[in-house]
């Protein structure tokens, strides 16, 4: 029987199509296998990172041990603005050395609606009646930590400005060097020409750094300025510490130091919200050694998800006080200036305007009213009755 030659061509075409389908099927399976491996690898790495992050963040979480006016976890969960009191202290181990003072304080608001972070420096030498320790009046605001830890400091600032302090973060200034190095250094433009020695706290000595007005360049000398290193444009951790600490040779005194601390903080925030930094388990582990906060792991994850873009837009300000003398150097702030800062911060928290807080952050005891009146007179204002 004679066969139709077209039958062979049809069979060949069928076999060819079937072979192509098999090859495509094998290719798809091969691609899917690779994807599965990649997904499993990423999932495994993600699980590792989660364990690293959660363990480290759990280590830095410390309760403020106070009753707050607002629940920060609820605010963050619903994407509302919140505040955080950022404090810097030169202590060996955070929360273990109550003899220490908070060398720097900034009240920071984060608003996801306006995509803005507002940082306000608060003078550490403000004369204060520390909550629950008013009988010790007068004290400087930075002494609140020695009396009652971060909780007393948060309450004092809240009472002083009538702005809710929702959370806190404390950084060991000695650990700032490590944290800056972990993010690869930061570029900060210096507001003035100055030199600072980590050894002498002045413009001379070994371990000497030199900064230039209007420039990110800096140099280092280990022989009192006889020879200098070549210029660098990124602050290393030690250079950032020197840049942040200088006070005696700044014509603005502590206010000048506050400004430089804000500049370093701004640069750190921009670096810290980058994906590269957020995936750096070494950076997160370092935080557990040199920082503490009352934000939970879930709070921090949600902040990273919902508030990250706000870090790109930053506003820097400070509470301007006046130097007054009473058995030492204190700062007192006029009501008009306090009200300006209160209005600014409450606006960033989407809160209604209210009168600023009490003049000394707490009730002045009868034994201290004469002192309080004398101090207020020095800035041309009367003590409220």
C-alpha positions as CSV (number, residue, x, y, z in Angstrom):
1,X,0.0,0.0,0.0
2,X,1.4,3.3,-1.0
3,X,1.7,5.9,1.8
4,X,1.0,9.5,1.4
5,X,4.4,11.3,1.6
6,X,2.6,14.2,3.4
7,X,2.1,11.9,6.4
8,X,5.8,11.8,7.0
9,X,6.0,15.6,6.9
10,X,3.1,16.0,9.2
11,X,4.6,13.5,11.7
12,X,8.0,15.3,11.5
13,X,6.3,18.6,12.1
14,X,4.4,17.1,15.1
15,X,7.6,15.5,16.5
16,X,9.4,18.8,16.1
17,X,6.7,20.8,17.8
18,X,6.6,18.2,20.6
19,X,10.3,18.4,21.1
20,X,10.2,22.2,21.2
21,X,7.5,22.0,23.8
22,X,9.6,19.6,25.8
23,X,12.6,21.9,25.6
24,X,10.4,24.9,26.6
25,X,8.9,22.9,29.5
26,X,12.4,21.9,30.6
27,X,13.6,25.6,30.3
28,X,10.6,26.8,32.3
29,X,11.3,24.1,35.0
30,X,14.9,25.1,35.0
31,X,14.0,28.8,35.3
32,X,11.5,28.0,38.0
33,X,14.0,25.9,39.9
34,X,16.5,28.9,39.8
35,X,13.8,31.2,41.0
36,X,12.8,28.9,43.8
37,X,16.5,28.7,44.9
38,X,16.8,32.5,44.8
39,X,13.5,33.0,46.7
40,X,14.6,30.4,49.3
41,X,18.0,32.1,49.6
42,X,16.4,35.5,50.0
43,X,13.9,34.2,52.5
44,X,16.7,32.5,54.4
45,X,18.8,35.8,54.4
46,X,15.7,37.7,55.4
47,X,15.1,35.3,58.3
48,X,18.7,35.7,59.3
49,X,18.4,39.5,59.1
50,X,15.1,39.4,61.0
51,X,16.8,37.4,63.8
52,X,19.8,39.8,63.8
53,X,17.6,42.9,63.8
54,X,15.0,41.8,66.3
55,X,17.7,40.5,68.7
56,X,19.7,43.7,68.5
57,X,16.6,46.0,68.7
58,X,15.2,44.0,71.6
59,X,18.6,44.7,73.3
60,X,18.3,48.4,72.9
61,X,14.7,48.7,74.0
62,X,14.4,50.2,77.5
63,X,11.2,51.5,79.0
64,X,11.1,55.2,80.0
65,X,9.1,54.0,83.1
66,X,6.6,56.9,82.9
67,X,3.0,57.3,82.1
68,X,2.8,59.1,78.7
69,X,0.1,61.3,77.4
70,X,0.0,59.4,74.1
71,X,0.7,55.9,72.9
72,X,3.5,56.0,70.4
73,X,2.8,52.5,69.0
74,X,-0.7,53.5,68.2
75,X,0.5,56.7,66.5
76,X,3.0,54.9,64.4
77,X,0.6,52.1,63.5
78,X,-1.9,54.6,62.1
79,X,0.8,56.7,60.3
80,X,0.4,59.8,62.5
81,X,3.1,62.3,63.4
82,X,5.1,61.5,66.6
83,X,7.9,63.0,68.6
84,X,11.1,61.6,69.9
85,X,13.5,63.1,72.4
86,X,17.1,62.4,71.2
87,X,19.7,62.6,74.0
88,X,23.5,62.2,73.9
89,X,25.4,61.3,77.0
90,X,29.1,60.5,77.7
91,X,28.7,57.4,79.8
92,X,30.4,54.0,79.8
93,X,27.2,51.9,79.7
94,X,23.8,53.4,79.0
95,X,21.3,53.1,81.8
96,X,24.0,51.9,84.2
97,X,25.6,55.2,85.1
98,X,23.2,57.7,86.6
99,X,26.0,60.1,87.6
100,X,26.1,61.1,84.0
101,X,24.5,64.2,82.4
102,X,22.8,64.4,79.0
103,X,25.3,66.6,77.1
104,X,22.9,67.2,74.2
105,X,19.1,67.1,73.8
106,X,17.0,67.5,70.6
107,X,13.2,67.2,70.4
108,X,12.5,65.7,67.0
109,X,9.1,65.5,65.3
110,X,8.4,63.1,62.3
111,X,5.4,64.0,60.1
112,X,4.6,61.5,57.3
113,X,1.9,63.8,55.9
114,X,4.3,66.8,55.3
115,X,7.2,64.4,54.7
116,X,9.3,66.4,57.2
117,X,11.6,65.8,60.2
118,X,11.9,68.8,62.5
119,X,14.8,68.9,64.9
120,X,15.0,71.5,67.8
121,X,18.0,71.6,70.0
122,X,17.3,72.3,73.7
123,X,20.0,74.0,75.9
124,X,21.2,71.6,78.5
125,X,21.8,74.5,81.0
126,X,18.2,75.7,81.3
127,X,17.3,76.3,85.0
128,X,14.8,73.6,85.9
129,X,12.6,72.2,88.6
130,X,12.9,68.5,87.8
131,X,9.6,66.6,88.1
132,X,9.3,64.7,91.3
133,X,12.5,66.3,92.5
134,X,11.4,70.0,92.7
135,X,12.9,70.3,96.2
136,X,16.4,70.2,94.6
137,X,15.6,73.4,92.6
138,X,17.5,75.0,90.9
139,X,19.0,72.4,88.7
140,X,20.1,72.3,85.1
141,X,17.9,70.4,82.6
142,X,20.7,68.0,81.8
143,X,20.7,66.9,85.5
144,X,17.2,65.3,85.1
145,X,18.8,62.1,83.9
146,X,20.9,61.8,87.0
147,X,17.9,62.2,89.2
148,X,15.3,60.1,87.4
149,X,16.7,58.7,84.1
150,X,15.2,59.3,80.7
151,X,11.7,59.4,82.2
152,X,12.5,62.5,84.3
153,X,14.1,64.2,81.3
154,X,11.2,63.5,79.0
155,X,8.7,64.8,81.6
156,X,10.8,67.9,82.2
157,X,11.0,68.8,78.5
158,X,7.3,68.0,78.0
159,X,6.3,70.2,81.0
160,X,8.7,73.0,79.8
161,X,7.3,73.3,76.3
162,X,3.8,71.8,76.6
163,X,4.6,69.4,73.7
164,X,4.0,65.7,74.1
165,X,7.2,63.7,74.2
166,X,6.1,60.3,72.7
167,X,9.4,58.4,72.8
168,X,13.1,58.7,73.4
169,X,16.4,57.7,71.9
170,X,19.7,58.0,73.8
171,X,23.1,57.7,72.1
172,X,26.3,57.2,73.9
173,X,28.5,60.0,72.5
174,X,31.5,57.7,72.8
175,X,29.7,55.3,70.5
176,X,28.9,58.0,67.9
177,X,32.3,57.3,66.4
178,X,31.5,53.6,65.7
179,X,28.1,54.4,64.3
180,X,29.4,57.0,61.9
181,X,32.1,54.5,60.7
182,X,29.4,51.8,60.2
183,X,27.5,54.0,57.7
184,X,30.8,54.8,55.8
185,X,31.3,58.3,57.2
186,X,29.3,61.5,56.7
187,X,29.9,64.7,54.8
188,X,29.1,67.8,56.8
189,X,29.8,71.4,55.9
190,X,31.4,73.3,58.8
191,X,29.8,76.6,59.9
192,X,33.2,77.9,61.0
193,X,37.0,77.5,61.0
194,X,38.2,75.7,64.1
195,X,40.6,73.1,65.5
196,X,39.8,70.7,68.3
197,X,41.9,68.2,70.2
198,X,40.2,65.1,71.7
199,X,43.1,65.2,74.2
200,X,42.8,68.8,75.6
201,X,39.3,69.8,74.4
202,X,40.9,73.0,73.0
203,X,42.5,74.1,69.7
204,X,45.9,72.6,70.6
205,X,47.4,69.2,71.6
206,X,47.7,65.7,70.2
207,X,44.8,64.0,68.4
208,X,44.0,67.3,66.7
209,X,41.4,67.9,64.0
210,X,41.1,71.0,61.7
211,X,37.8,72.0,60.0
212,X,37.1,74.8,57.5
213,X,34.2,77.2,57.2
214,X,31.8,76.5,54.3
215,X,33.6,73.2,53.4
216,X,33.4,69.5,54.1
217,X,37.2,69.2,54.1
218,X,39.1,68.4,57.3
219,X,42.6,67.3,58.3
220,X,44.2,65.4,61.2
221,X,47.4,65.9,63.2
222,X,48.9,63.8,65.9
223,X,51.8,66.3,66.7
224,X,50.0,69.5,67.7
225,X,49.6,70.7,64.2
226,X,53.3,70.4,63.1
227,X,52.2,68.2,60.3
228,X,48.7,67.5,58.8
229,X,47.2,64.7,56.9
230,X,45.8,65.2,53.4
231,X,42.3,66.7,53.3
232,X,39.3,64.4,53.5
233,X,35.7,65.2,52.7
234,X,33.9,62.5,54.7
235,X,34.0,62.6,58.5
236,X,35.2,59.4,60.1
237,X,33.7,58.5,63.4
238,X,36.5,60.1,65.4
239,X,36.4,63.3,63.3
240,X,32.6,63.5,63.7
241,X,33.0,63.2,67.5
242,X,35.6,66.1,67.4
243,X,33.3,68.1,65.2
244,X,30.4,67.6,67.6
245,X,32.2,68.2,70.9
246,X,34.0,71.5,70.5
247,X,32.5,74.2,72.6
248,X,35.0,76.5,74.4
249,X,36.3,78.1,71.2
250,X,32.9,78.6,69.6
251,X,31.7,82.3,69.8
252,X,28.2,80.9,70.2
253,X,29.3,78.5,73.0
254,X,26.9,75.6,73.5
255,X,24.5,76.9,70.8
256,X,27.3,76.6,68.3
257,X,27.9,73.0,69.5
258,X,24.2,72.2,69.2
259,X,24.2,73.4,65.6
260,X,27.1,71.1,64.7
261,X,25.5,68.2,66.5
262,X,22.3,68.8,64.4
263,X,24.4,68.8,61.3
264,X,25.9,65.4,62.1
265,X,22.5,64.1,63.1
266,X,21.0,65.2,59.9
267,X,23.7,63.5,57.9
268,X,23.4,60.4,59.9
269,X,19.6,60.2,59.4
270,X,20.0,60.5,55.6
271,X,22.6,57.7,55.7
272,X,20.6,55.5,58.1
273,X,17.5,55.4,56.0
274,X,19.3,54.1,53.0
275,X,18.6,50.4,52.1
276,X,22.3,49.6,52.3
277,X,22.4,50.8,55.9
278,X,19.1,49.1,56.8
279,X,20.5,45.8,55.5
280,X,23.8,46.3,57.4
281,X,23.4,43.9,60.4
282,X,26.7,45.1,61.8
283,X,25.3,48.7,62.0
284,X,22.2,47.4,63.8
285,X,24.3,45.3,66.2
286,X,26.3,48.4,67.0
287,X,23.2,50.2,68.0
288,X,22.6,47.7,70.7
289,X,25.9,48.7,72.3
290,X,25.7,52.5,72.0
291,X,22.0,53.4,71.9
292,X,18.7,52.7,73.7
293,X,15.1,53.6,73.0
294,X,11.6,52.7,74.1
295,X,10.4,52.1,70.6
296,X,9.6,48.4,70.0
297,X,10.9,46.3,67.1
298,X,7.5,46.5,65.4
299,X,7.5,50.3,65.9
300,X,10.9,50.6,64.2
301,X,9.8,48.4,61.3
302,X,6.7,50.5,60.7
303,X,8.7,53.7,60.9
304,X,11.0,52.4,58.3
305,X,8.0,51.5,56.1
306,X,5.8,54.5,56.6
307,X,8.0,57.4,57.6
308,X,11.2,56.8,55.6
309,X,10.6,59.5,53.0
310,X,10.3,62.2,55.7
311,X,14.0,61.9,56.4
312,X,14.7,63.5,53.1
313,X,13.2,66.9,54.2
314,X,14.7,68.2,57.4
315,X,14.2,71.4,59.3
316,X,16.8,72.4,62.0
317,X,16.1,74.9,64.8
318,X,17.0,75.6,68.4
319,X,15.5,77.1,71.5
320,X,17.4,80.3,72.2
321,X,18.1,81.1,75.8
322,X,19.9,83.8,77.7
323,X,22.8,83.3,80.1
324,X,22.0,84.0,83.7
325,X,24.1,83.8,86.9
326,X,23.2,82.1,90.1
327,X,26.0,80.2,91.8
328,X,27.0,79.1,88.3
329,X,26.0,79.5,84.7
330,X,22.4,78.8,83.7
331,X,20.2,79.5,80.8
332,X,16.7,81.1,80.9
333,X,14.4,81.4,77.9
334,X,11.9,84.2,77.3
335,X,8.3,83.2,77.1
336,X,8.0,84.6,73.5
337,X,10.8,82.2,72.4
338,X,9.4,79.3,74.2
339,X,6.0,79.9,72.6
340,X,7.6,80.1,69.1
341,X,9.1,76.6,69.6
342,X,6.0,75.2,71.2
343,X,3.9,76.4,68.2
344,X,6.3,75.0,65.7
345,X,6.5,71.6,67.3
346,X,2.8,71.3,67.9
347,X,2.1,72.3,64.3
348,X,4.4,69.5,63.1
349,X,2.5,67.1,65.3
350,X,-0.8,68.2,63.8
351,X,-1.9,69.5,67.3
352,X,-3.8,72.7,68.1
353,X,-1.9,75.7,69.4
354,X,-1.6,75.9,73.2
355,X,0.2,78.1,75.7
356,X,3.8,77.0,76.2
357,X,4.7,75.1,79.4
358,X,5.8,76.3,82.8
359,X,8.8,78.6,83.1
360,X,11.0,76.0,84.9
361,X,9.5,72.7,83.7
362,X,8.0,72.0,87.1
363,X,6.5,73.7,90.2
364,X,9.1,75.8,91.9
365,X,9.1,75.1,95.7
366,X,8.4,78.0,98.1
367,X,12.1,77.9,99.1
368,X,13.2,78.6,95.6
369,X,10.8,81.3,94.5
370,X,13.2,84.1,95.4
371,X,15.9,82.5,93.2
372,X,13.4,82.1,90.4
373,X,12.3,85.7,90.6
374,X,15.9,86.8,90.5
375,X,16.7,84.7,87.5
376,X,13.6,85.9,85.6
377,X,14.5,89.5,86.3
378,X,17.8,89.0,84.6
379,X,16.0,88.3,81.3
380,X,13.5,91.1,81.9
381,X,10.5,88.9,82.8
382,X,8.4,88.3,85.9
383,X,7.8,85.0,87.5
384,X,4.3,83.7,87.0
385,X,2.2,83.5,90.2
